[in-house]
Amino acid sequence: MQRRAWFLRLREGKEEEYRRAHAAVWPELIAAAREAGLRNHSCFLSGRNVMVYAEAEDINATLDHLLKAQVKKRWDCLMSSLLEETDLPPFEEVFHFD
């Protein structure tokens, strides 16, 4: 199992819109994520800071597969209006226990 975490930043004033979008995530997006192999996926919000966490057997292959799904492209378009561009790489996992 591979795990990955990312740091994102919301545009100013977009916190509630981000919360609303994630309170009603499209079922077809969740289905596409599961079909791609993504699991144990969470988003955490603190002010305008977002931390995203996900797991997959092969995280890179899973994300590559998911990025090709039309529903993911539509979701990313919606999120692009809420999120600022960042150049931060994914976090490096340095410790884990089950």
C-alpha positions as CSV (number, residue, x, y, z in Angstrom):
1,M,0.0,0.0,0.0
2,Q,1.3,3.4,-0.9
3,R,0.1,6.6,0.7
4,R,0.4,10.2,-0.5
5,A,-0.4,13.6,1.0
6,W,-0.6,17.0,-0.7
7,F,-0.9,20.6,0.5
8,L,-3.2,22.9,-1.4
9,R,-4.4,26.4,-0.8
10,L,-7.9,27.9,-1.3
11,R,-8.5,31.2,-2.9
12,E,-9.5,33.8,-0.4
13,G,-13.2,33.6,0.5
14,K,-13.7,30.1,-1.1
15,E,-13.8,28.1,2.2
16,E,-17.5,27.6,2.4
17,E,-17.8,26.8,-1.3
18,Y,-15.1,24.2,-0.9
19,R,-17.0,22.7,2.1
20,R,-20.3,22.6,0.1
21,A,-18.6,20.9,-2.9
22,H,-17.1,18.2,-0.7
23,A,-20.4,17.7,1.2
24,A,-21.9,16.7,-2.1
25,V,-19.1,15.0,-4.0
26,W,-20.5,13.5,-7.1
27,P,-21.2,9.7,-6.8
28,E,-19.7,9.1,-10.2
29,L,-16.4,10.8,-9.1
30,I,-16.2,8.5,-6.1
31,A,-17.0,5.5,-8.3
32,A,-14.2,6.5,-10.8
33,A,-11.8,6.9,-7.9
34,R,-12.6,3.5,-6.6
35,E,-12.4,1.9,-10.0
36,A,-9.0,3.5,-10.5
37,G,-7.9,1.9,-7.2
38,L,-7.9,5.0,-4.8
39,R,-9.0,4.3,-1.3
40,N,-8.9,5.9,2.2
41,H,-9.1,9.4,0.6
42,S,-9.5,12.4,2.9
43,C,-9.4,16.2,2.6
44,F,-8.6,18.3,5.7
45,L,-9.3,22.0,5.9
46,S,-7.7,24.6,8.2
47,G,-8.6,28.1,7.2
48,R,-7.5,28.3,3.6
49,N,-5.0,25.4,3.9
50,V,-6.1,22.0,2.5
51,M,-4.3,18.7,3.2
52,V,-5.3,15.8,0.9
53,Y,-4.5,12.2,1.8
54,A,-5.0,9.1,-0.3
55,E,-3.9,5.4,-0.5
56,A,-3.6,3.0,-3.4
57,E,-1.5,-0.1,-4.3
58,D,0.3,1.9,-6.9
59,I,-0.5,5.5,-6.2
60,N,1.1,6.9,-9.4
61,A,-0.7,4.5,-11.7
62,T,-3.9,5.1,-9.8
63,L,-3.7,8.8,-10.1
64,D,-2.7,8.6,-13.8
65,H,-5.7,6.4,-14.5
66,L,-8.1,8.7,-12.5
67,L,-6.8,11.8,-14.2
68,K,-8.1,10.4,-17.6
69,A,-11.7,10.0,-16.3
70,Q,-14.0,12.7,-17.7
71,V,-15.7,13.1,-14.3
72,K,-12.3,13.9,-12.7
73,K,-11.6,16.4,-15.4
74,R,-15.0,18.1,-14.6
75,W,-14.2,18.0,-10.9
76,D,-10.8,19.5,-11.4
77,C,-12.3,22.3,-13.5
78,L,-14.7,23.1,-10.6
79,M,-11.8,22.9,-8.0
80,S,-9.6,25.2,-10.1
81,S,-12.0,28.1,-9.4
82,L,-11.5,27.4,-5.7
83,L,-7.9,26.5,-5.4
84,E,-4.8,28.7,-5.9
85,E,-1.9,27.4,-8.0
86,T,0.9,25.9,-5.8
87,D,4.2,24.4,-6.8
88,L,4.5,22.3,-3.7
89,P,5.4,18.7,-4.3
90,P,3.5,15.9,-2.5
91,F,4.7,15.3,1.1
92,E,7.3,12.6,1.6
93,E,6.1,9.8,4.0
94,V,8.7,9.4,6.7
95,F,6.8,7.4,9.2
96,H,3.7,5.2,9.3
97,F,2.1,2.6,11.5
98,D,-1.2,0.6,11.3
